[in-house]
């Protein structure tokens, strides 16, 4: 008896579903981070001014964790869906924040920062989402 190979049915990823899913956590994280950056820059040199990046990353990590928790509640403990949701939310946050940095003025390093910050935040968003999904799946088993 010979095995017959069944062709896989390829379905494209519907990114509009993911963007609608991550829209409000990303908007909330962006609003919080931009307000915090504006507030810290307007205060000038102080304790908070030196910790802008640290507090920004804390805001981002909470947003990615919230996206992962929503993913687990709506789609189950799928790491693939969590990775896509985390990557898209990280890409969106990283791109908008790197473009926001142009509000201070145009400098050469900011053009390089568009790609590096966007990719870095997307990778971190994906990893945080996957770790939260794994933690939630172990908790419920």
ABEGO torsion letter per residue (X at the ends): XBBBBBBBBBBBBBAAAAAAAAAAAAAAAAAAAAAAAAAAAAAEBBAAAAAAAAAAAAAAAAAAAAAAAAAAAAAEBBAAAAAAAAAAAAAAAAAAAAAAAAAAEBBAAAAAAAAAAAAAAAAAAAAAAAAAAAAAAAAAX
